[in-house]
Amino acid sequence: MEKQSSNRATQLIEGLGSSLRRCICSVLSVGPVPKHIAFIMDGNRRYAKKQNLEAGAGHRFGFLALMNILKYCYELGVKYVTIYAFSIDNFKRRPEEVQSTMQLIQEKIEGLIEKESIINRYGVRVHFCGNLKLLSEPVKLAAEKAMNATACNSKAVLSICIAYTSTDEIVHAVEEACKEKRDEFRALDKSGAGYGLSGLGENATDRNSPLIDTADVEKHMYMAVAPDPDIIIRTSGETRLSNFLLWQSSSSLLYSPRVLWPDIGFWHLVRAVLDFQRNFAYMEKKRKES
């Protein structure tokens, strides 16, 4: 009997909390809502240490926090969410820690496409962005399966940056843009219309125009699947971007709550959105000027 009463009380509290959250989201929706929020999930290991838990336990609590934050974002109407899941630099950590993290990532990726997952509930398409060749085969296959399984979802987009750094992304994009332009010149040469451009490496019609411009590079970015972020949230009070979305973040609002990632909650998101709304006119002006 006591257990049933406790369950009813829990359900009542959760129901009230959900109603309050929807009400706040409705109020926030009157103003401009960010299209894209990116998260640097900092503090999982420190959380585990602080709570006297095993190192891997921090990442598991961090995943629970992520599921809640995704729910809050989608309830608010944020279409694009990006998370920094695993940096290329993280491969330098102890091998056993990297292996444990990869196993957890594989487990959680497989859970994303389960029928009752938040991804299917909100119609979210999943993209994995980064140098995926660096991943172990099981993790890579799990990522490909998740992308294929959610390819028809169109209500929102979740970009998971894994085996990612901005410098690697930029180098990759420049290399691909150069390769594409070289192939175009070679095709022109074969047709007899290229005037030897593949060897000269210059534009025959206008020698002052660049062979490769910003648009050529941007379309080969890993993050070409989403617009530039309106807000970047990094927990644990850090204000560094740590090689994350450097190309895309020139006009982004940075919010750095002191809370560790597993402790992030709805009110931190509300604070970030309110800051965005207060600065919206100024940020739009700067975007138009750039």
VMD Tcl script that draws the C-alpha trace (Angstrom):
set ca {
  {0.00 0.00 0.00}
  {2.79 2.41 0.93}
  {4.59 1.57 -2.30}
  {1.46 2.30 -4.37}
  {0.97 5.63 -2.57}
  {4.60 6.51 -3.20}
  {4.26 5.69 -6.91}
  {1.13 7.81 -7.20}
  {2.85 10.72 -5.47}
  {5.83 10.41 -7.84}
  {3.52 10.33 -10.89}
  {1.65 13.39 -9.58}
  {4.88 15.35 -9.06}
  {6.16 14.35 -12.50}
  {2.85 15.36 -14.07}
  {2.92 18.76 -12.37}
  {6.54 19.27 -13.40}
  {5.72 18.38 -17.00}
  {2.76 20.79 -17.06}
  {4.89 23.60 -15.60}
  {7.62 22.90 -18.16}
  {5.15 23.06 -21.06}
  {3.77 26.32 -19.71}
  {7.26 27.88 -19.52}
  {8.08 26.63 -23.03}
  {4.88 28.27 -24.31}
  {5.92 31.59 -22.74}
  {9.46 31.35 -24.16}
  {8.03 30.51 -27.60}
  {6.50 33.99 -27.78}
  {10.02 35.33 -28.33}
  {12.68 34.10 -30.79}
  {13.54 30.43 -30.22}
  {17.06 29.28 -31.13}
  {17.15 27.01 -34.16}
  {20.36 25.29 -33.09}
  {21.88 24.67 -29.65}
  {25.23 22.90 -29.27}
  {26.49 21.31 -26.05}
  {29.98 20.62 -24.73}
  {29.22 17.98 -22.10}
  {31.99 18.78 -19.64}
  {32.34 17.31 -16.15}
  {31.33 13.63 -16.30}
  {34.60 12.38 -14.79}
  {34.67 15.11 -12.13}
  {31.07 14.24 -11.23}
  {32.04 10.58 -10.70}
  {35.00 11.61 -8.55}
  {32.88 14.02 -6.53}
  {30.26 11.31 -5.88}
  {32.91 8.63 -5.15}
  {31.79 6.59 -8.17}
  {33.73 4.60 -10.73}
  {35.00 6.73 -13.61}
  {32.60 5.17 -16.14}
  {29.59 5.90 -13.92}
  {29.96 9.62 -14.62}
  {29.38 9.03 -18.33}
  {26.25 6.97 -17.60}
  {24.79 9.75 -15.46}
  {25.83 12.15 -18.21}
  {23.81 10.16 -20.74}
  {20.70 10.42 -18.55}
  {21.22 14.20 -18.39}
  {21.55 14.28 -22.18}
  {18.22 12.49 -22.67}
  {16.50 15.03 -20.42}
  {18.12 18.00 -22.18}
  {17.12 16.64 -25.60}
  {13.54 16.32 -24.39}
  {13.54 19.91 -23.10}
  {15.02 21.22 -26.38}
  {12.46 19.42 -28.52}
  {9.58 20.52 -26.28}
  {10.78 24.10 -26.72}
  {10.90 23.72 -30.51}
  {14.67 23.71 -31.05}
  {15.13 21.84 -34.33}
  {18.89 21.28 -34.30}
  {20.88 19.97 -31.33}
  {24.58 19.12 -31.53}
  {26.62 17.39 -28.84}
  {30.39 17.02 -28.48}
  {30.52 13.34 -27.58}
  {34.16 12.36 -28.13}
  {37.11 14.44 -29.31}
  {39.96 13.04 -31.39}
  {42.17 14.21 -28.50}
  {40.26 11.88 -26.15}
  {41.93 8.92 -27.87}
  {45.08 9.98 -25.98}
  {43.52 8.96 -22.66}
  {44.31 5.65 -20.97}
  {43.47 2.74 -23.35}
  {41.16 1.08 -20.82}
  {39.22 4.34 -20.37}
  {38.91 4.83 -24.13}
  {37.73 1.23 -24.57}
  {35.18 1.59 -21.76}
  {33.88 4.87 -23.22}
  {33.59 3.34 -26.70}
  {31.64 0.39 -25.33}
  {29.26 2.77 -23.55}
  {28.88 4.87 -26.71}
  {28.05 1.75 -28.73}
  {25.49 0.67 -26.14}
  {23.81 4.09 -26.10}
  {23.82 4.43 -29.90}
  {22.03 1.10 -30.17}
  {19.52 2.31 -27.57}
  {18.78 5.47 -29.57}
  {16.90 3.56 -32.25}
  {14.73 1.47 -29.95}
  {11.02 1.94 -30.60}
  {10.30 3.88 -27.40}
  {13.44 6.03 -27.51}
  {13.28 9.82 -27.37}
  {14.65 9.89 -30.93}
  {11.62 8.08 -32.34}
  {9.18 9.81 -29.99}
  {10.15 13.25 -31.33}
  {10.93 12.22 -34.93}
  {14.64 13.05 -34.72}
  {17.12 12.32 -37.48}
  {20.58 11.37 -36.18}
  {23.86 12.35 -37.84}
  {27.33 11.33 -36.67}
  {29.88 14.00 -37.53}
  {33.62 13.50 -37.43}
  {36.44 11.33 -38.71}
  {34.44 8.11 -38.34}
  {37.32 6.06 -39.77}
  {39.01 6.42 -36.37}
  {36.20 4.55 -34.59}
  {36.26 0.85 -33.85}
  {34.27 -1.28 -36.29}
  {31.41 -2.07 -33.85}
  {30.91 1.63 -32.98}
  {31.12 2.63 -36.65}
  {28.53 0.01 -37.63}
  {26.23 1.09 -34.78}
  {26.50 4.73 -35.95}
  {25.71 3.80 -39.56}
  {22.74 1.72 -38.43}
  {21.36 4.61 -36.35}
  {21.72 7.05 -39.26}
  {19.97 4.67 -41.64}
  {17.20 3.89 -39.14}
  {16.40 7.58 -38.57}
  {16.91 8.81 -42.14}
  {13.16 9.37 -42.65}
  {12.69 11.36 -39.42}
  {12.25 15.05 -40.22}
  {10.96 16.92 -37.16}
  {14.39 17.56 -35.60}
  {18.09 16.78 -36.08}
  {20.62 15.49 -33.56}
  {24.26 15.81 -34.63}
  {26.68 13.73 -32.57}
  {30.28 14.91 -32.94}
  {32.45 11.85 -32.36}
  {36.12 11.41 -33.29}
  {35.84 15.14 -34.00}
  {37.87 18.32 -33.73}
  {37.35 21.56 -35.64}
  {40.89 21.54 -37.00}
  {40.36 18.04 -38.43}
  {37.00 19.15 -39.88}
  {38.52 22.21 -41.57}
  {41.49 20.28 -43.00}
  {39.10 17.58 -44.28}
  {36.83 20.18 -45.91}
  {39.72 22.00 -47.61}
  {41.16 18.72 -48.91}
  {37.77 17.66 -50.29}
  {37.20 21.08 -51.89}
  {40.62 20.93 -53.57}
  {39.98 17.40 -54.76}
  {36.58 18.40 -56.17}
  {38.03 21.41 -58.01}
  {40.91 19.33 -59.39}
  {38.45 16.74 -60.70}
  {36.41 19.50 -62.36}
  {39.53 20.82 -64.14}
  {40.54 17.35 -65.26}
  {37.06 16.74 -66.68}
  {37.28 20.05 -68.58}
  {40.72 19.11 -69.92}
  {39.41 15.79 -71.20}
  {36.56 17.55 -72.97}
  {39.00 20.00 -74.55}
  {37.48 23.01 -72.77}
  {39.86 23.26 -69.85}
  {42.83 24.94 -71.54}
  {45.20 22.96 -69.35}
  {43.71 24.28 -66.12}
  {44.45 21.10 -64.19}
  {48.12 21.77 -64.72}
  {48.07 25.54 -64.35}
  {45.81 25.64 -61.30}
  {44.27 29.01 -62.29}
  {40.99 30.28 -63.65}
  {41.15 30.97 -67.39}
  {38.30 33.48 -67.37}
  {39.33 35.52 -64.32}
  {42.82 35.07 -62.93}
  {42.00 37.27 -59.91}
  {39.07 35.16 -58.66}
  {39.88 32.42 -56.11}
  {39.76 28.81 -57.25}
  {38.17 27.83 -53.93}
  {35.92 30.06 -51.87}
  {34.18 29.78 -48.51}
  {31.11 28.07 -49.99}
  {33.31 25.34 -51.53}
  {34.82 24.60 -48.12}
  {31.60 24.83 -46.12}
  {29.71 22.26 -48.18}
  {32.36 19.66 -47.26}
  {32.25 20.36 -43.52}
  {31.14 17.49 -41.29}
  {28.61 19.94 -39.80}
  {27.10 20.96 -43.14}
  {24.00 19.06 -41.95}
  {23.02 21.92 -39.61}
  {23.03 25.74 -39.56}
  {25.56 27.54 -37.37}
  {24.66 27.25 -33.66}
  {22.79 30.09 -32.00}
  {23.95 29.00 -28.54}
  {26.88 26.89 -27.35}
  {26.49 25.62 -23.79}
  {29.53 24.29 -21.97}
  {29.04 23.02 -18.44}
  {31.47 23.12 -15.47}
  {32.09 26.86 -15.87}
  {34.67 26.50 -18.64}
  {34.59 29.15 -21.38}
  {36.91 27.38 -23.82}
  {35.49 25.80 -27.02}
  {38.15 23.05 -26.95}
  {38.37 22.72 -30.73}
  {34.60 22.44 -31.16}
  {32.70 24.20 -33.99}
  {35.38 26.89 -34.37}
  {34.37 27.58 -37.98}
  {30.65 27.79 -37.16}
  {30.64 29.70 -33.85}
  {31.66 33.27 -34.77}
  {28.14 34.57 -34.02}
  {27.15 32.09 -31.32}
  {26.19 33.01 -27.78}
  {28.34 31.14 -25.25}
  {26.78 30.10 -21.94}
  {28.93 28.43 -19.27}
  {26.99 27.33 -16.17}
  {29.23 26.11 -13.32}
  {27.21 22.93 -12.93}
  {28.84 19.64 -14.03}
  {27.18 18.00 -17.03}
  {25.26 15.23 -15.15}
  {23.66 17.96 -13.01}
  {22.44 20.14 -15.87}
  {18.70 20.71 -15.86}
  {15.76 22.50 -17.42}
  {16.42 25.82 -15.69}
  {19.93 26.03 -17.18}
  {18.38 25.72 -20.63}
  {15.79 28.39 -19.77}
  {18.58 30.77 -18.67}
  {20.47 30.20 -21.94}
  {17.36 30.83 -24.04}
  {16.52 34.01 -22.11}
  {20.09 35.28 -22.69}
  {19.67 34.47 -26.39}
  {16.38 36.39 -26.56}
  {17.87 39.42 -24.78}
  {20.78 39.50 -27.25}
  {18.85 38.43 -30.35}
  {18.60 41.85 -32.06}
  {22.32 42.56 -31.54}
  {23.37 39.09 -32.78}
  {21.16 39.37 -35.88}
  {22.72 42.74 -36.68}
  {26.23 41.27 -36.37}
  {25.30 38.32 -38.60}
  {24.08 40.66 -41.34}
  {27.25 42.73 -41.09}
  {29.54 39.70 -41.40}
}
mol new
graphics top color blue
foreach p $ca { graphics top sphere $p radius 0.5 }
foreach p [lrange $ca 0 end-1] q [lrange $ca 1 end] { graphics top cylinder $p $q radius 0.2 }
display resetview
